[in-house]
Amino acid sequence: MTASANGAFTATLPSTHGFGWSATVNGATLTAGAQDVGNLTISVPLRVKSFGASLAVTGRVNLTGCLQVTVPVNYGPITPVTVQYSSNGKNHWKTLGKLALDNSDKAQKSCPSATESYFSGSIASKLANAYYRADFPANNSFQGAVSGVIHAWRYQTKITGYAISPRTVTKGQDFSITGRLWWDGRKGWVPYAHETVYFVYNQKGTSFWGKLGSTKTNAKGYFHQEGQGYPANFVVIMYAEYLGNKLNLATRSPGITVTNKESAVDFFNGGLSVQLTPSATQKARIAREEYLIVDTAKSRVPVL
């Protein structure tokens, strides 16, 4: 390049030659030589090669995708990609969360090239009916890219009127579990008939969980289950839950604490409490009842 009368010069450099640059003025009869070096910022173009989003029954959005550099280099982005959601799929996009990009060799069969970066993960949804897209924000090394839009939805469900009576029982004493299952259709909340509701419990203060069985809702969405006290001392928190299906989200009721008392027996041996697992006798009783999964308004299920 030839400098202008005031010494200024401008050069255009091919980015395919790398990130470094240097400018040199050779020495002459009356002038000394000079040189300067620096780094060139190269922002390469990207595209979203693939993007997938689906809403699970748990209310979490399962996400996958692949970003691809569209020029002949041997690297891809590693900074996070942003997942956005919108109620209409056209505007008012909001951030749902961010997912890390994996640019390691053969990270994914559908995204194997050195110029490709893969992402996958699960993020809790904000809406039961929403549109999603992946957005990679531009930086000094990569231009921005936005995916196509995917619509993912399920109907919401809920359990109301959940109750257990009585909440303190002894051996052989009956107790009732009642409630009502609903789903949110296009015209508002509707009772959900002939659907299976499951009953689970957590031993209070521990990580131990167990299943109590199930029943089905009647024509008006109500469910009614009966149980019976067991000869032991323990406290459990009981829940009713609907597991969802291809169209509906799952739901769980609030927990209700139930105390089972057996005053005639001390269940402590050497300072260690008996584990809350079924005895051989109880397992046989459970096997006979087979949790009675029947389409009736009333059935019996063991406490543990």
N, C-alpha and C positions, 0 to 999 in steps of 0.2 A: 504494500500500500504506500501511496505517496501522501505525506502530510500537507495540509493546506498552509496558506501564508501565516496563519496564527498557530500552526503546529498540530491542529486537530486531525484525527483520522478515524475512520469507521471501517470495521471488517465484519464480514459474514463468514461464520465458521460452520462446517458440516458436522452435525451432532453424531453422525455415525463414526467419527474418528475418536470418540471418547469424551471424558469429562474434563481433561486438562487443556490449558491454552498457555501460550507464551507470546510476547511481543519483543522483538529485538531490533535495535538500531546499530548498525555496524559502525565501527570507528572510521574516521576520515582524517584528512590532513590537519584540519583545525578543530575537530570535535572528537570527544571520547565516545566509546560505545556505551549502550545502555540496554537493559533487559528487565522485563517483569513477567511474572507467571501468576496463574490463578486457576480457579475451578469454574467450570461451565455448568450451570443448572439446566438439566434436561428433563422436561416434563413430557413423558411419553403418553400417547393416547390409549384409552382402555375401552372395553365394552363388557357388559354383563352377558357372559356366554349362556348361562342358565340360572334360573331362580325358581324355587319351589316353596310354597307355604300352605300349611294345612292346620286346622284347628282341632286339637284332640279333645276327647270327652272330659279331660281334666281342666280344660280352659287354657291350656298352654298352646302356643303357636310353634309347630315344628317347622324349621327353616333349613334350606340347603341352597347352595349356589356356587357359581364359578365365575371369576373375573379373568379376563384375558387381555394381555397387551397386544396391540394390533400392529406393531412394527417389529422388525427382526432384531430383537435383543435376547439376552439369556437370563432375564430376571422378571419377577412379578411382584406385586405389592404385598406387604406384610402388615401394614397398619389396619386397624379394624374397619369393617364395613358397617354402616348404620342401617337398621331396619326401621322403616316408617309405616304408619298406619293412617287411614282416613275413613271417615264414615261414608263418603260418597265416591271415593276413588278418583276424584278430579282435583280437589284442592284441600286446604287446611290440613296438610300433612304434619303429623306429629311423630316424635321419636319414640319407638317402642323399646329399643335397646341396641346394643352393639355386639357384634360377633367377631372373633379373631379369624384372621386369614392364615391358611397353611400353604406355604410355597415349597415345601419339601418335595423331593423327587417321588413321583407316583403316590402322592397323598391321597388321590382318589382316581379310580379308573376313568371316570368321565372328565377328569380335570388333571391330566398327567404331565403336561408340558412345563418346562421351566418358566415360560411366560404366563402361566396360569396359576391362580390362587383359589383354593377351595375354602368354603365356610359351611358350617352346620351347627345347629344348636336348637334350644327350646327356650322361649321367653313367655312369661305370663301375659295373656291377652288383656286388653283394656275394654274391648267390646266383644259381644257375642256375634256380631255381624259387622265385618270390617273388610277393608281393602288393604293390601300390603305391597310394599316394594322395597328393593335393596338400593341404597344410595351410597356410593363411594365418593367422599368429598375430595376435591382436588388438593394437591400439595405440590411441593417443589419438584417431586420426582414423577408424579403421575397426574394426568388430567382426570377430571371427574367423570363418573358414569352412573346412570340410573337404569334399573331394570324395568321390565314390563310390570303391569299391575295384576295381582291375583286376588280374587274374592274368596274369602273363607268364612264360614258361619256355621252355627248350630243353634237350635232353640234352647233357651234357658229353662231350667227346671228348679223347683223348690219344694221343700217339705214344711208344712205348717201344722200347728196343733199337736206337735210331738209331745207325748206324755207317757209316764210310767207310774203305775199305781198298784200297790204301795211301793215306796222307795226303800223300805227296810223289810227284809223277809227272813224267815227261818226255814229250816228243813221242811220240805213238803208244802210250804205255803205258796199259793198261787199269786201271780202278779200279771198285770196287763200292760201291753205296749200298744199305743194308738197314735194315729197321725193321718195326714192327707198329702198326696203327691199331686203336683201341678206342673204344667208346661206352658210356656209363653208363646201362644200362636199369633197369627196375624191380627186377631181380634181381641188380644189380651190374654190374661191367664185363664187356663181351662183345666178342670180336673183330669188327671191322667189315669184312665181305667185300664185294668188287667195288665199292669206292669209289675215286675218283681222288685220288691224292696228287701234289702238285706239288713241284718242286724249284726253289729260287731261291738266288741268291748275292749277297753284298755284297763289293765290292772293299775289302779291309781298309784302314782308315784314310781312306776316302772315303765320299761319299754316293751312289756309283754302285751301282745294283742291276740285276740281270739275271735272266732266266728260263732254266732249263736244260731244261725239258720236264716230262713227267709219266708216270705209269704207274698201274695199278690194283692194288688189293690182291687176293690170292687168297682162296680159300674160308675160310681161317683168319686173314685180316686181315694177312698178311705182304706186304711189297712188296720188290722187288729190282730195282734199276736199275743199268746199267753205263754208264760214260763212258770217255773216252779223252783223254790229255794232248794239249795244243796247243802248237805251237812258239812259246813266249813265256815271259818271266819275270814272274810275278805271284803274289799270294797272295789267296785269296778265303775267305769264310766261307759255308759251305753250310747250307741249311735244308731240311727236308721240311715241307710244310704241307698241311693239309686245310682246304678253304674253307667247310665247313659247308653246311647246306641249311635247308629250312623247319622241320625239327625239331631240328637239331643245331647246336651251337656250333662255330666254327672252332678249330683248334689248330695250333701250330707247334712243331717239335722244337727242342732246343738247337742252337746253331750249332757246326759243326765246321770248323776251319781246314784248308784244303788248299793246298799249295804246288805250283805248276807251274814247272818249271825247264827252261831251254833253254841249256845251257852253251856251245853252239857259236856263239851269236849275241849280240852286244851290242845291246840294244834301247834304247840311249840315243843321241839325236841332238841335238847342240848343247846338252846339259844338260837336255833335256826328254824325259821318258819317253813312249813310245808309248801312246796311249789304248787302253783295253781295250774296243774295239768290234770287231765281226766284220769281217774283211776280205772282199773280193769273193769270194775262193775259199771262205772259211768260210761266207758267206751262201748260196752255191750248195749247199754240202754240207748245211747246215741245211735248205734248201728241199727237197732230195731226201729227207732223212730225215723231214721234217715232224714232228719230235720223237717220231715213232712212238708215238702215244697208242693203245696196244693193250691188250686185256685178257689179258695174259700175265704170267707171273712174272718174265720177263726181257726187257729191251729196251735199246737203246743210245741215248745222248743225248750231244751235244757238251758240253764243259766250258763254253764261252762261246757 
